[in-house]
Amino acid sequence: MPAYLIWNLQNSDSPEYAGESILLALNLGTSNEMLHEFRKSKFNQLTPAQNEAVLRFLYHFSDHPALGELADAALVNYWIDQGVRSSGR
């Protein structure tokens, strides 16, 4: 995952679908979606530092004109809560 995050940060305006794909992969979706719990079980294994890296990545893209909506969806559906938990709030 780090290689995809770095590539996307360096090539955020690329016409390739890598940026969109990683943002979609980081979105667990709602609890009603079929793979929600499976994805959640995998992301729950990340360390607090790894969660922070993903949060910063998503916040970076939240203002992007083409990818912001995807980043915001991932943040709302899972990652914001992870940031609150890892910071002890």
Kinemage of the C-alpha trace (Angstrom):
@kinemage 1
@onewidth
@group {chain A} dominant
@subgroup {mainchain}
@vectorlist {calphas} color= white
{ca met a 1} P 0.000 0.000 0.000
{ca pro a 2} L 2.764 2.557 0.685
{ca ala a 3} L 3.926 2.437 -2.932
{ca tyr a 4} L 0.402 3.199 -4.176
{ca leu a 5} L 0.030 6.073 -1.721
{ca ile a 6} L 3.367 7.592 -2.729
{ca trp a 7} L 2.666 7.195 -6.446
{ca asn a 8} L -0.706 8.879 -6.056
{ca leu a 9} L 0.759 11.775 -4.115
{ca gln a 10} L 3.313 12.307 -6.878
{ca asn a 11} L 0.859 11.783 -9.772
{ca ser a 12} L -2.467 13.035 -8.449
{ca asp a 13} L -3.556 14.455 -11.799
{ca ser a 14} L -2.632 11.385 -13.827
{ca pro a 15} L -5.302 10.224 -16.288
{ca glu a 16} L -4.704 6.649 -15.096
{ca tyr a 17} L -7.158 5.109 -12.674
{ca ala a 18} L -4.626 4.350 -9.933
{ca gly a 19} L -5.655 7.349 -7.823
{ca glu a 20} L -9.303 6.504 -8.084
{ca ser a 21} L -8.631 2.831 -7.399
{ca ile a 22} L -6.676 3.376 -4.185
{ca leu a 23} L -9.306 5.777 -2.872
{ca leu a 24} L -12.044 3.278 -3.646
{ca ala a 25} L -10.038 0.526 -1.939
{ca leu a 26} L -9.697 2.664 1.199
{ca asn a 27} L -13.463 3.173 1.396
{ca leu a 28} L -15.175 0.485 3.461
{ca gly a 29} L -18.576 1.651 2.326
{ca thr a 30} L -21.571 1.542 4.592
{ca ser a 31} L -22.232 -1.253 7.070
{ca asn a 32} L -24.909 -2.590 4.694
{ca glu a 33} L -22.388 -3.388 1.951
{ca met a 34} L -21.288 -6.973 1.457
{ca leu a 35} L -17.522 -6.564 2.004
{ca his a 36} L -17.706 -3.918 4.743
{ca glu a 37} L -16.852 -6.217 7.653
{ca phe a 38} L -14.145 -8.038 5.670
{ca arg a 39} L -12.441 -4.772 4.729
{ca lys a 40} L -12.824 -3.476 8.267
{ca ser a 41} L -11.123 -6.592 9.671
{ca lys a 42} L -8.127 -5.955 7.408
{ca phe a 43} L -7.818 -2.242 8.188
{ca asn a 44} L -8.176 -2.936 11.927
{ca gln a 45} L -4.757 -4.611 11.720
{ca leu a 46} L -2.984 -1.352 10.854
{ca thr a 47} L -0.907 0.322 13.536
{ca pro a 48} L -1.776 3.814 14.798
{ca ala a 49} L 1.094 5.221 12.688
{ca gln a 50} L -0.241 3.471 9.586
{ca asn a 51} L -3.750 4.771 10.304
{ca glu a 52} L -2.310 8.277 10.601
{ca ala a 53} L -0.550 7.927 7.237
{ca val a 54} L -3.804 6.867 5.562
{ca leu a 55} L -5.697 9.716 7.246
{ca arg a 56} L -3.166 12.279 6.049
{ca phe a 57} L -3.299 10.800 2.553
{ca leu a 58} L -7.096 11.030 2.459
{ca tyr a 59} L -7.150 14.561 3.880
{ca his a 60} L -4.607 15.572 1.227
{ca phe a 61} L -6.966 14.382 -1.504
{ca ser a 62} L -10.172 15.678 0.082
{ca asp a 63} L -9.675 19.044 -1.689
{ca his a 64} L -8.721 17.517 -5.039
{ca pro a 65} L -11.212 18.544 -7.757
{ca ala a 66} L -11.547 15.050 -9.256
{ca leu a 67} L -10.738 12.777 -6.319
{ca gly a 68} L -12.017 14.749 -3.328
{ca glu a 69} L -15.420 13.092 -3.228
{ca leu a 70} L -13.824 9.625 -3.087
{ca ala a 71} L -11.427 10.689 -0.321
{ca asp a 72} L -14.277 12.221 1.686
{ca ala a 73} L -16.351 9.043 1.389
{ca ala a 74} L -13.464 6.936 2.706
{ca leu a 75} L -12.924 9.360 5.578
{ca val a 76} L -16.578 9.360 6.593
{ca asn a 77} L -17.104 5.618 6.236
{ca tyr a 78} L -14.158 4.584 8.434
{ca trp a 79} L -10.968 6.591 8.715
{ca ile a 80} L -12.128 9.611 10.734
{ca asp a 81} L -13.210 7.281 13.535
{ca gln a 82} L -9.810 5.561 13.404
{ca gly a 83} L -8.063 8.904 13.818
{ca val a 84} L -10.154 9.704 16.859
{ca arg a 85} L -9.394 6.301 18.401
{ca ser a 86} L -5.654 6.450 17.784
{ca ser a 87} L -5.378 9.970 19.221
{ca gly a 88} L -7.256 8.931 22.353
{ca arg a 89} L -10.140 11.362 21.854
